[in-house]
Amino acid sequence: MKKICIVVFLIFTSFEIKAELLKASTLLTPKQVIMIQLNALSNNDYPYENFGIKQTWEFAHPNNRQFTGPLENFTKMMFSPAYSVMINHKSHKINELQITDDMAFYFIELIDQKGTKFGFNWMVQKVNTKGNFFECWMTTSVTSPMKFGEST
């Protein structure tokens, strides 16, 4: 009597989630830049921890980066009480205030995880120095969100 041995090989394929960060481009409008950042912050840990913050950092104007420091400092700032309401927020509305050839001002209405409404100003500016970001719209400043009510 012959014994039949069946060898089963299980092939496990592991995959890594490789989310590509969107990069500054002259093709993006000021509003699109803000939309990218707010959408990323609204689901901060997808597809990996602090992806939203990192995506937001990608669109920080070089002058803003000098002020906030490296990504590690920016991440700490985003988790501070002044800005943490932006992380994993429920919804946001971008209201255009003024746009010129090289600056754009918006008022953002945001509802945080707890349902509290906040408002803040967001400014983007075209980079005017030669380099990778030349003529790209990038964030130059964001005021601290100020509470202005509860959502319904």
DSSP file with accessible surface (Angstrom, degrees, kcal/mol):
  #  RESIDUE AA STRUCTURE BP1 BP2  ACC     N-H-->O    O-->H-N    N-H-->O    O-->H-N    TCO  KAPPA ALPHA  PHI   PSI    X-CA   Y-CA   Z-CA
    1    1 A M              0   0  231      0, 0.0     2,-0.4     0, 0.0     0, 0.0   0.000 360.0 360.0 360.0 128.5    0.0    0.0    0.0
    2    2 A K        -     0   0  193      2,-0.0     2,-0.5     1,-0.0     0, 0.0  -0.701 360.0-140.3 -92.3 140.1    1.4    3.3   -1.1
    3    3 A K        -     0   0  195     -2,-0.4     2,-0.6     2,-0.0    -1,-0.0  -0.830  12.8-149.7 -95.9 133.9    1.1    6.3    1.1
    4    4 A I        -     0   0  146     -2,-0.5     2,-0.6     2,-0.0    -2,-0.0  -0.928   7.5-161.0-106.2 123.3    0.4    9.5   -0.7
    5    5 A C        -     0   0  114     -2,-0.6     2,-0.6     2,-0.0    -2,-0.0  -0.904   1.6-163.4-102.6 126.0    1.7   12.6    0.8
    6    6 A I        -     0   0  140     -2,-0.6     2,-0.6     2,-0.0    -2,-0.0  -0.953   4.5-159.6-109.8 122.5    0.2   15.8   -0.2
    7    7 A V        -     0   0  101     -2,-0.6     2,-0.6     2,-0.0    -2,-0.0  -0.895   4.5-161.0-103.3 125.0    2.2   18.9    0.6
    8    8 A V        -     0   0  104     -2,-0.6     2,-0.6     2,-0.0    -2,-0.0  -0.925   0.4-160.1-108.7 125.1    0.3   22.0    0.6
    9    9 A F        -     0   0  167     -2,-0.6     2,-0.6     2,-0.0    -2,-0.0  -0.927   4.7-156.0-103.2 123.2    2.1   25.2    0.3
   10   10 A L        -     0   0  127     -2,-0.6     2,-0.7     2,-0.0    -2,-0.0  -0.886   7.2-154.4 -97.0 125.2    0.3   28.3    1.5
   11   11 A I        -     0   0  146     -2,-0.6     2,-0.6     2,-0.0    -2,-0.0  -0.900   7.4-165.0-103.5 116.8    1.6   31.3   -0.1
   12   12 A F        -     0   0  171     -2,-0.7     2,-0.6     2,-0.0    -2,-0.0  -0.903   1.8-161.4-101.2 125.6    1.1   34.4    2.0
   13   13 A T        -     0   0  119     -2,-0.6     2,-0.4     2,-0.0    -2,-0.0  -0.932   5.3-161.7-106.7 121.6    1.5   37.6    0.2
   14   14 A S        -     0   0  121     -2,-0.6     2,-0.4     2,-0.0    -2,-0.0  -0.799   8.4-168.0 -97.5 144.8    2.0   40.5    2.5
   15   15 A F        -     0   0  174     -2,-0.4     2,-0.4     2,-0.0    -2,-0.0  -0.971  13.8-139.7-133.3 153.4    1.4   43.9    1.1
   16   16 A E        -     0   0  147     -2,-0.4     2,-0.7     2,-0.0    -2,-0.0  -0.891  23.8-120.5-109.6 136.3    2.2   47.2    2.4
   17   17 A I        -     0   0   96     -2,-0.4     2,-0.7    30,-0.1    -2,-0.0  -0.693  31.4-172.1 -77.4 117.6   -0.2   50.1    2.1
   18   18 A K        -     0   0  155     -2,-0.7     2,-0.5     2,-0.0    -1,-0.0  -0.848   3.3-177.2-115.0  92.2    1.7   52.6    0.1
   19   19 A A        -     0   0   32     -2,-0.7     2,-0.5     1,-0.0    -2,-0.0  -0.793  20.5-137.1 -89.7 130.3   -0.3   55.8    0.0
   20   20 A E        -     0   0  156     -2,-0.5     2,-0.3     3,-0.0    -2,-0.0  -0.765  14.3-130.1 -88.4 129.4    1.3   58.5   -2.1
   21   21 A L        -     0   0   22     -2,-0.5     2,-0.2     1,-0.1    34,-0.0  -0.568  24.9-117.9 -72.8 137.4    1.2   61.9   -0.7
   22   22 A L        -     0   0   93     -2,-0.3     2,-0.3    14,-0.1    -1,-0.1  -0.573  33.6-145.6 -73.7 142.6   -0.1   64.5   -3.0
   23   23 A K        -     0   0  120     -2,-0.2    36,-0.1     1,-0.1    35,-0.0  -0.774  23.5 -87.5-112.3 156.0    2.6   67.1   -3.8
   24   24 A A        +     0   0   17     34,-0.4     2,-0.3    -2,-0.3    -1,-0.1  -0.308  52.8 175.0 -59.0 140.9    2.4   70.8   -4.5
   25   25 A S    >   -     0   0   39    112,-0.2     3,-1.6   108,-0.1   112,-0.5  -0.993  44.6-126.8-150.4 146.5    1.8   71.5   -8.2
   26   26 A T  T 3  S+     0   0   89     -2,-0.3    -2,-0.0     1,-0.3    -1,-0.0   0.633 108.3  68.6 -68.3 -11.4    1.1   74.6  -10.3
   27   27 A L  T 3  S+     0   0  149      2,-0.1     2,-0.3   109,-0.0    -1,-0.3   0.634  83.0  90.0 -80.2 -16.4   -2.0   72.7  -11.6
   28   28 A L  S <  S-     0   0   36     -3,-1.6   109,-0.4   109,-0.1    -3,-0.1  -0.667  70.9-137.7 -88.1 139.1   -3.7   73.0   -8.2
   29   29 A T     >  -     0   0   64     -2,-0.3     4,-2.1     1,-0.1     5,-0.2  -0.426  29.6-105.5 -82.6 165.0   -5.9   75.9   -7.3
   30   30 A P  H  > S+     0   0   13      0, 0.0     4,-1.9     0, 0.0     5,-0.2   0.921 122.3  49.8 -58.1 -42.6   -5.8   77.6   -3.8
   31   31 A K  H  > S+     0   0   89      1,-0.2     4,-2.8     2,-0.2     5,-0.2   0.902 107.6  53.6 -65.1 -38.5   -9.1   75.9   -2.8
   32   32 A Q  H  > S+     0   0   79      2,-0.2     4,-2.6     1,-0.2    -1,-0.2   0.896 105.5  54.7 -62.9 -37.9   -7.9   72.5   -4.0
   33   33 A V  H  X S+     0   0    1     -4,-2.1     4,-1.9     2,-0.2    -1,-0.2   0.943 111.7  43.6 -60.4 -46.0   -4.8   72.8   -1.8
   34   34 A I  H  X S+     0   0    0     -4,-1.9     4,-3.0     1,-0.2     5,-0.3   0.914 111.8  54.0 -67.1 -40.8   -7.0   73.5    1.3
   35   35 A M  H  X S+     0   0   78     -4,-2.8     4,-2.8     1,-0.2     5,-0.3   0.919 107.5  50.7 -59.3 -43.8   -9.4   70.7    0.3
   36   36 A I  H  X S+     0   0   29     -4,-2.6     4,-2.0     1,-0.2    -1,-0.2   0.937 113.9  44.8 -59.4 -45.9   -6.5   68.2    0.1
   37   37 A Q  H  X S+     0   0    2     -4,-1.9     4,-2.4    -5,-0.2    -2,-0.2   0.944 116.0  44.1 -67.6 -48.0   -5.2   69.2    3.5
   38   38 A L  H  X S+     0   0    0     -4,-3.0     4,-2.0     1,-0.2    -2,-0.2   0.898 112.7  51.9 -66.4 -39.9   -8.6   69.3    5.3
   39   39 A N  H  X S+     0   0   82     -4,-2.8     4,-0.6    -5,-0.3    -1,-0.2   0.911 111.4  48.1 -62.4 -39.8   -9.7   66.0    3.7
   40   40 A A  H >< S+     0   0   14     -4,-2.0     3,-1.0    -5,-0.3    12,-0.3   0.925 111.8  49.0 -66.2 -42.7   -6.5   64.3    4.9
   41   41 A L  H >< S+     0   0    0     -4,-2.4    47,-3.2    11,-0.3     3,-1.1   0.832 100.5  65.7 -66.9 -28.9   -6.9   65.7    8.4
   42   42 A S  H 3< S+     0   0   38     -4,-2.0    -1,-0.2     1,-0.3    -2,-0.2   0.724 117.6  26.0 -67.7 -18.6  -10.5   64.5    8.6
   43   43 A N  T X< S+     0   0   90     -3,-1.0     3,-2.0    -4,-0.6    -1,-0.3  -0.461  82.7 168.9-137.1  60.3   -9.3   61.0    8.4
   44   44 A N  T <   +     0   0    0     -3,-1.1     8,-2.6     1,-0.3     7,-0.7   0.760  69.3  47.2 -51.1 -40.8   -5.8   61.5    9.9
   45   45 A D  T 3  S+     0   0   81      5,-0.2    -1,-0.3     6,-0.2    -4,-0.1   0.230  84.8 134.0 -95.2  16.6   -4.7   57.9   10.4
   46   46 A Y  S <  S+     0   0  155     -3,-2.0    -3,-0.1    -6,-0.3     3,-0.0  -0.951  80.5   0.8-112.5 129.8   -5.7   56.5    7.0
   47   47 A P  S    S-     0   0   23      0, 0.0     2,-0.3     0, 0.0    -1,-0.3  -0.990 144.3  -7.5 -89.3  -0.7   -4.0   54.8    5.5
   48   48 A Y  S >  S-     0   0   82     -4,-0.2     3,-2.1   -29,-0.0     4,-0.3  -0.961  94.4 -60.1-148.9 167.0   -1.4   55.0    8.3
   49   49 A E  T 3  S-     0   0  150     -2,-0.3    -4,-0.2     1,-0.3    -5,-0.0  -0.216 117.7  -4.0 -53.6 128.1   -0.9   56.9   11.5
   50   50 A N  T 3> S+     0   0   35      1,-0.1     4,-2.4     3,-0.1    -1,-0.3   0.639  83.6 138.8  61.5  23.2   -0.7   60.7   11.0
   51   51 A F  H <> S+     0   0   22     -3,-2.1     4,-3.0    -7,-0.7     5,-0.2   0.905  70.9  55.6 -57.8 -41.7   -0.9   60.4    7.3
   52   52 A G  H  > S+     0   0    0     -8,-2.6     4,-2.3    -4,-0.3   -11,-0.3   0.900 108.0  46.8 -60.6 -41.6   -3.3   63.4    7.3
   53   53 A I  H  > S+     0   0    0     -9,-0.3     4,-2.5     2,-0.2    -1,-0.2   0.924 112.9  49.5 -66.7 -42.1   -0.8   65.6    9.2
   54   54 A K  H  X S+     0   0   80     -4,-2.4     4,-1.6     1,-0.2    -2,-0.2   0.913 110.6  50.3 -63.9 -40.1    2.0   64.5    6.9
   55   55 A Q  H  X S+     0   0    5     -4,-3.0     4,-0.6     1,-0.2    -1,-0.2   0.913 110.1  50.4 -63.3 -41.2   -0.2   65.3    3.9
   56   56 A T  H >< S+     0   0    7     -4,-2.3     3,-1.4     1,-0.2    -2,-0.2   0.923 106.8  54.8 -62.5 -42.0   -0.9   68.8    5.4
   57   57 A W  H >< S+     0   0   27     -4,-2.5     3,-2.0     1,-0.3    -1,-0.2   0.847  96.0  67.2 -60.4 -33.9    2.8   69.4    5.9
   58   58 A E  H 3< S+     0   0   28     -4,-1.6   -34,-0.4     1,-0.3    -1,-0.3   0.770 104.5  44.3 -58.3 -27.3    3.4   68.7    2.2
   59   59 A F  T << S+     0   0    0     -3,-1.4    80,-2.9    -4,-0.6     2,-0.5   0.198  82.2 122.7-105.7  15.3    1.5   71.8    1.4
   60   60 A A  B <   -a  139   0A   2     -3,-2.0    80,-0.2    78,-0.2     5,-0.1  -0.666  69.4-115.8 -77.2 126.4    3.1   74.0    4.0
   61   61 A H     >  -     0   0    3     78,-3.1     4,-2.6    -2,-0.5     3,-0.5  -0.262  24.0-113.9 -57.9 143.2    4.7   77.1    2.4
   62   62 A P  H  > S+     0   0   34      0, 0.0     4,-1.6     0, 0.0     5,-0.1   0.888 119.7  52.1 -50.8 -37.2    8.5   77.1    2.8
   63   63 A N  H  > S+     0   0   93      1,-0.2     4,-1.2     2,-0.2     5,-0.1   0.883 109.1  49.8 -66.3 -36.8    8.2   80.3    4.9
   64   64 A N  H  > S+     0   0   23     -3,-0.5     4,-2.8    75,-0.3     5,-0.3   0.890 106.2  55.8 -67.8 -38.9    5.6   78.5    7.1
   65   65 A R  H  X S+     0   0   58     -4,-2.6     4,-2.1     1,-0.2    -1,-0.2   0.867 103.6  54.8 -63.0 -35.2    8.0   75.5    7.5
   66   66 A Q  H  < S+     0   0  164     -4,-1.6    -1,-0.2    -5,-0.2    -2,-0.2   0.882 112.5  44.3 -63.9 -35.8   10.6   77.9    8.8
   67   67 A F  H  < S+     0   0  173     -4,-1.2    -2,-0.2    -3,-0.2    -1,-0.2   0.915 120.4  37.3 -74.4 -45.2    8.2   79.1   11.4
   68   68 A T  H  < S-     0   0   18     -4,-2.8    -2,-0.2     1,-0.2    -3,-0.2   0.685 101.6-139.7 -84.5 -18.7    6.7   75.7   12.5
   69   69 A G     <  -     0   0   20     -4,-2.1    -1,-0.2    -5,-0.3    -2,-0.1  -0.401  47.0 -19.2  88.7-168.6   10.0   73.7   12.3
   70   70 A P  S >> S-     0   0   67      0, 0.0     4,-2.2     0, 0.0     3,-0.8  -0.082  78.1 -88.8 -69.9 173.0   10.3   70.2   10.9
   71   71 A L  H 3> S+     0   0   38      1,-0.3     4,-2.9     2,-0.2     5,-0.2   0.848 125.7  59.0 -51.8 -40.1    7.5   67.7   10.5
   72   72 A E  H 3> S+     0   0  124      1,-0.2     4,-1.9     2,-0.2    -1,-0.3   0.916 109.2  43.6 -59.6 -42.9    8.0   66.3   14.0
   73   73 A N  H <> S+     0   0   76     -3,-0.8     4,-2.4     2,-0.2    -1,-0.2   0.893 112.4  52.9 -68.0 -40.4    7.3   69.8   15.5
   74   74 A F  H  X S+     0   0   13     -4,-2.2     4,-2.4     2,-0.2    -2,-0.2   0.909 107.5  52.3 -60.9 -41.8    4.4   70.4   13.1
   75   75 A T  H  X S+     0   0   30     -4,-2.9     4,-1.4     1,-0.2    -2,-0.2   0.930 109.5  48.5 -61.3 -45.7    2.9   67.1   14.3
   76   76 A K  H  < S+     0   0  150     -4,-1.9     4,-0.4     1,-0.2     3,-0.3   0.914 110.5  52.0 -60.2 -42.4    3.2   68.1   18.0
   77   77 A M  H >< S+     0   0   52     -4,-2.4     3,-1.4     1,-0.2     6,-0.5   0.912 105.9  54.3 -61.0 -41.4    1.6   71.5   17.1
   78   78 A M  H 3< S+     0   0    6     -4,-2.4     9,-0.3     1,-0.3    -1,-0.2   0.805 108.4  49.3 -65.7 -27.2   -1.3   69.7   15.4
   79   79 A F  T 3< S+     0   0  104     -4,-1.4    -1,-0.3    -3,-0.3    -2,-0.2   0.469  89.7 106.6 -89.9  -0.8   -2.0   67.7   18.5
   80   80 A S  S X> S-     0   0   36     -3,-1.4     4,-2.4    -4,-0.4     3,-1.2  -0.353  89.4-106.3 -72.1 157.8   -1.9   70.8   20.7
   81   81 A P  T 34 S+     0   0  122      0, 0.0     4,-0.4     0, 0.0    -1,-0.1   0.828 117.5  63.6 -55.0 -30.0   -5.2   72.1   22.1
   82   82 A A  T 34 S+     0   0   39      1,-0.2    -4,-0.1     2,-0.1    -5,-0.1   0.842 122.4  13.3 -65.3 -33.2   -5.1   75.0   19.6
   83   83 A Y  T X4 S+     0   0   38     -3,-1.2     3,-2.2    -6,-0.5     4,-0.4   0.518  95.0  97.9-122.7  -7.5   -5.3   72.8   16.5
   84   84 A S  G >< S+     0   0   46     -4,-2.4     3,-1.3     1,-0.3    -2,-0.1   0.744  71.6  73.7 -62.3 -21.7   -6.3   69.3   17.6
   85   85 A V  G 3  S+     0   0   23     -4,-0.4    -1,-0.3     1,-0.3    28,-0.2   0.751  90.0  61.6 -62.7 -20.1  -10.0   69.9   16.7
   86   86 A M  G X  S+     0   0    3     -3,-2.2     3,-1.3    -8,-0.2     2,-0.4   0.762  82.5  95.0 -75.3 -25.5   -8.9   69.6   13.0
   87   87 A I  T <  S-     0   0   13     -3,-1.3    26,-0.3    -4,-0.4   -45,-0.2  -0.558 107.3 -10.9 -75.5 124.0   -7.7   66.0   13.5
   88   88 A N  T 3  S+     0   0   43    -47,-3.2    -1,-0.3    -2,-0.4   -46,-0.2   0.804  91.3 175.7  57.8  36.0  -10.5   63.5   12.5
   89   89 A H    <   -     0   0    5     -3,-1.3    23,-0.3   -48,-0.2    -1,-0.1  -0.273  34.6-129.1 -68.9 157.9  -13.1   66.3   12.3
   90   90 A K  S    S-     0   0  134     21,-2.0     2,-0.3     1,-0.2    22,-0.2   0.872  75.6 -17.9 -76.0 -43.2  -16.6   65.4   11.0
   91   91 A S  E     -B  111   0A  53     20,-1.4    20,-2.6     2,-0.0     2,-0.3  -0.987  54.2-162.4-159.2 165.6  -17.0   68.0    8.3
   92   92 A H  E     -B  110   0A  47     -2,-0.3     2,-0.4    18,-0.2    18,-0.2  -0.984   7.6-153.1-152.3 156.2  -15.7   71.3    7.0
   93   93 A K  E     -B  109   0A 119     16,-2.6    16,-2.5    -2,-0.3     2,-0.6  -0.999  12.8-147.3-133.1 132.3  -16.8   74.1    4.7
   94   94 A I  E     -B  108   0A  20     -2,-0.4     2,-0.6    14,-0.2    14,-0.2  -0.894  13.9-168.4-104.9 117.6  -14.4   76.3    2.8
   95   95 A N  E     -B  107   0A  37     12,-2.6    12,-2.9    -2,-0.6     2,-0.3  -0.931  17.4-134.7-110.3 120.2  -15.6   79.9    2.3
   96   96 A E  E     +B  106   0A 122     -2,-0.6    10,-0.2    10,-0.2     3,-0.1  -0.544  28.5 169.7 -74.0 130.6  -13.6   82.0   -0.1
   97   97 A L  E     -     0   0A 103      8,-2.8     2,-0.3     1,-0.3     9,-0.2   0.793  63.6 -16.4-103.4 -51.2  -12.9   85.5    1.2
   98   98 A Q  E     -B  105   0A 111      7,-1.8     7,-3.5     2,-0.0     2,-0.4  -0.959  51.7-167.6-159.5 140.4  -10.5   87.0   -1.3
   99   99 A I  E     +B  104   0A  71     -2,-0.3     5,-0.2     5,-0.2     2,-0.2  -0.999  10.6 173.3-132.6 131.4   -8.1   85.8   -4.0
  100  100 A T        -     0   0   54      3,-3.5    -2,-0.0    -2,-0.4     0, 0.0  -0.562  54.5 -80.9-115.8-171.4   -5.4   87.9   -5.7
  101  101 A D  S    S+     0   0  147     -2,-0.2     3,-0.1     1,-0.2    -2,-0.0   0.802 126.9  12.5 -63.6 -29.3   -2.8   86.8   -8.2
  102  102 A D  S    S+     0   0   74      1,-0.2    24,-2.2    23,-0.1     2,-0.3   0.386 122.6  54.7-133.3   5.2   -0.5   85.4   -5.5
  103  103 A M  E     - C   0 125A  47     22,-0.2    -3,-3.5    34,-0.1     2,-0.4  -0.994  52.2-171.7-139.8 147.6   -2.6   85.2   -2.2
  104  104 A A  E     -BC  99 124A   0     20,-2.6    20,-2.3    -2,-0.3     2,-0.4  -0.998   6.0-160.2-141.9 135.8   -5.9   83.6   -1.3
  105  105 A F  E     +BC  98 123A  63     -7,-3.5    -8,-2.8    -2,-0.4    -7,-1.8  -0.960  13.5 176.4-119.7 133.8   -7.9   84.0    2.0
  106  106 A Y  E     -BC  96 122A   3     16,-2.3    16,-2.5    -2,-0.4     2,-0.5  -0.946  25.3-140.3-133.4 152.6  -10.5   81.6    3.2
  107  107 A F  E     -BC  95 121A  59    -12,-2.9   -12,-2.6    -2,-0.3     2,-0.5  -0.972  24.4-153.8-110.7 126.5  -12.7   81.2    6.2
  108  108 A I  E     -BC  94 120A   0     12,-3.3    12,-1.7    -2,-0.5     2,-0.5  -0.872   8.4-162.1-105.3 130.4  -13.1   77.6    7.3
  109  109 A E  E     +BC  93 119A  63    -16,-2.5   -16,-2.6    -2,-0.5     2,-0.4  -0.955  20.9 179.1-106.4 128.9  -16.1   76.3    9.2
  110  110 A L  E     -BC  92 118A   2      8,-2.8     8,-2.9    -2,-0.5     2,-0.5  -0.981  24.9-153.0-135.6 141.5  -15.3   72.9   10.8
  111  111 A I  E     -BC  91 117A  33    -20,-2.6   -21,-2.0    -2,-0.4   -20,-1.4  -0.974  24.4-147.7-113.3 120.0  -17.3   70.5   13.0
  112  112 A D    >   -     0   0   15      4,-2.4     3,-1.8    -2,-0.5   -23,-0.1  -0.090  35.4 -84.5 -78.9-176.9  -15.0   68.5   15.3
  113  113 A Q  T 3  S+     0   0  115    -26,-0.3    -1,-0.1     1,-0.3   -24,-0.1   0.782 128.5  52.0 -59.5 -29.8  -15.5   64.9   16.5
  114  114 A K  T 3  S-     0   0  177      2,-0.1    -1,-0.3     1,-0.0   -25,-0.0   0.475 120.7-104.8 -88.4  -4.3  -17.7   66.1   19.4
  115  115 A G  S <  S+     0   0    5     -3,-1.8    36,-3.2     1,-0.3     2,-0.3   0.582  72.0 143.9  92.5  10.5  -20.0   68.1   17.2
  116  116 A T  E     - D   0 150A  14     34,-0.2    -4,-2.4   -31,-0.0     2,-0.3  -0.682  45.9-130.7 -86.6 137.4  -18.6   71.5   18.1
  117  117 A K  E     -CD 111 149A  68     32,-3.5    31,-2.5    -2,-0.3    32,-0.8  -0.697  27.5-179.9 -88.7 137.9  -18.4   74.2   15.4
  118  118 A F  E     -CD 110 147A  25     -8,-2.9    -8,-2.8    -2,-0.3     2,-0.4  -0.946  10.7-159.7-131.5 155.3  -15.2   76.1   14.9
  119  119 A G  E     +CD 109 146A   4     27,-2.2    27,-2.7    -2,-0.3     2,-0.3  -0.983  18.0 157.3-135.0 145.6  -14.1   78.8   12.6
  120  120 A F  E     -C  108   0A   3    -12,-1.7   -12,-3.3    -2,-0.4     2,-0.3  -0.986  37.2-107.0-161.1 160.6  -10.7   80.0   11.4
  121  121 A N  E     -C  107   0A  77     -2,-0.3    22,-2.4   -14,-0.2     2,-0.4  -0.751  26.6-168.0 -94.6 143.4   -8.9   81.8    8.7
  122  122 A W  E     -CE 106 142A   5    -16,-2.5   -16,-2.3    -2,-0.3     2,-0.4  -0.999   3.0-167.8-133.3 126.1   -6.6   79.9    6.2
  123  123 A M  E     -CE 105 141A  31     18,-3.0    17,-2.4    -2,-0.4    18,-1.6  -0.959   3.9-174.1-120.1 133.6   -4.3   81.7    3.9
  124  124 A V  E     -CE 104 139A   0    -20,-2.3   -20,-2.6    -2,-0.4     2,-0.3  -0.920   6.2-173.9-121.0 152.1   -2.4   80.2    0.9
  125  125 A Q  E     -CE 103 138A  41     13,-2.9    13,-2.2    -2,-0.3     2,-0.3  -0.989  29.2-106.6-143.9 148.6    0.2   82.0   -1.2
  126  126 A K  E     - E   0 137A  57    -24,-2.2     2,-0.4    -2,-0.3    11,-0.2  -0.572  38.6-116.3 -74.3 138.8    2.1   81.2   -4.4
  127  127 A V  B     -f  134   0B   2      9,-2.0     8,-2.9     6,-0.5     9,-0.1  -0.635  29.3-172.1 -74.8 126.9    5.8   80.4   -3.7
  128  128 A N        +     0   0  108     -2,-0.4     2,-0.4     6,-0.2    -1,-0.1   0.303  54.2  89.2-108.5  10.4    7.8   83.2   -5.4
  129  129 A T  S    S-     0   0   85      1,-0.1     4,-0.1     4,-0.1     6,-0.1  -0.850  85.1-102.6-107.6 144.9   11.3   81.7   -5.0
  130  130 A K  S    S+     0   0  174     -2,-0.4     2,-0.3     4,-0.1     3,-0.1  -0.249  76.4  75.9 -60.2 149.0   12.9   79.4   -7.6
  131  131 A G  S >  S-     0   0   54      1,-0.1     3,-1.4     3,-0.0     0, 0.0  -0.906  98.0 -36.7 141.7-166.9   12.9   75.8   -6.6
  132  132 A N  T 3  S+     0   0  157     -2,-0.3    -1,-0.1     1,-0.3    -2,-0.1   0.763 134.3  42.5 -59.8 -30.0   10.6   72.7   -6.5
  133  133 A F  T >  S+     0   0   51     -4,-0.1     3,-2.6    -3,-0.1    -6,-0.5   0.334  77.0 147.1-103.5   8.1    7.6   74.8   -5.3
  134  134 A F  B <  S+f  127   0B  68     -3,-1.4    -6,-0.2     1,-0.3  -108,-0.1  -0.182  78.9   0.1 -52.9 126.5    7.9   77.8   -7.6
  135  135 A E  T 3  S+     0   0   77     -8,-2.9     2,-0.3     1,-0.2    -1,-0.3   0.552 100.8 132.1  70.4  11.4    4.5   79.2   -8.5
  136  136 A C    <   -     0   0    5     -3,-2.6    -9,-2.0    -9,-0.1     2,-0.4  -0.731  61.6-118.7 -91.7 143.1    2.7   76.5   -6.4
  137  137 A W  E     + E   0 126A  25   -112,-0.5     2,-0.3  -109,-0.4  -112,-0.2  -0.678  44.2 167.5 -77.5 129.0   -0.1   77.5   -4.0
  138  138 A M  E     - E   0 125A   0    -13,-2.2   -13,-2.9    -2,-0.4     2,-0.3  -0.978  40.5 -91.8-144.1 154.6    0.9   76.5   -0.4
  139  139 A T  E     +aE  60 124A   4    -80,-2.9   -78,-3.1    -2,-0.3   -15,-0.3  -0.487  36.3 172.2 -72.0 127.3   -0.4   77.3    3.1
  140  140 A T  E     +     0   0A  22    -17,-2.4     2,-0.3     1,-0.3   -16,-0.2   0.711  65.1   0.4-104.2 -29.9    1.3   80.3    4.7
  141  141 A S  E     - E   0 123A  54    -18,-1.6   -18,-3.0     2,-0.0     2,-0.4  -0.982  46.2-172.0-160.7 150.3   -0.9   80.6    7.8
  142  142 A V  E     - E   0 122A  32     -2,-0.3   -20,-0.2   -20,-0.2     2,-0.1  -0.979  25.3-136.6-138.7 124.4   -3.9   79.1    9.7
  143  143 A T        -     0   0   58    -22,-2.4     3,-0.1    -2,-0.4    -2,-0.0  -0.402  37.4 -87.9 -76.0 160.9   -5.3   80.8   12.7
  144  144 A S        -     0   0   54      1,-0.1   -23,-0.2    -2,-0.1   -61,-0.1  -0.480  52.9-104.0 -64.7 134.2   -6.3   78.8   15.8
  145  145 A P        -     0   0   17      0, 0.0     2,-0.5     0, 0.0   -25,-0.2  -0.366  34.2-150.0 -62.1 137.6   -9.8   77.6   15.4
  146  146 A M  E     -D  119   0A 139    -27,-2.7   -27,-2.2    -3,-0.1     2,-0.1  -0.955  17.0-118.7-113.5 130.2  -12.3   79.5   17.5
  147  147 A K  E     +D  118   0A 133     -2,-0.5   -29,-0.3   -29,-0.2     3,-0.1  -0.390  37.5 165.2 -65.6 135.3  -15.4   77.8   18.9
  148  148 A F  E     -     0   0A  98    -31,-2.5     2,-0.3     1,-0.4   -30,-0.2   0.181  54.5 -48.1-139.3  22.2  -18.7   79.3   17.7
  149  149 A G  E     -D  117   0A  27    -32,-0.8   -32,-3.5     2,-0.0    -1,-0.4  -0.865  58.6 -70.1 146.7-177.5  -21.4   76.8   18.5
  150  150 A E  E     -D  116   0A 107     -2,-0.3   -34,-0.2   -34,-0.3     2,-0.1  -0.871  44.6-119.1-110.6 145.0  -22.7   73.3   18.5
  151  151 A S              0   0   38    -36,-3.2   -34,-0.0    -2,-0.4    -2,-0.0  -0.394 360.0 360.0 -78.4 161.8  -23.8   71.4   15.4
  152  152 A T              0   0  179     -2,-0.1    -1,-0.1     0, 0.0   -37,-0.0  -0.652 360.0 360.0-107.3 360.0  -27.3   70.3   15.0
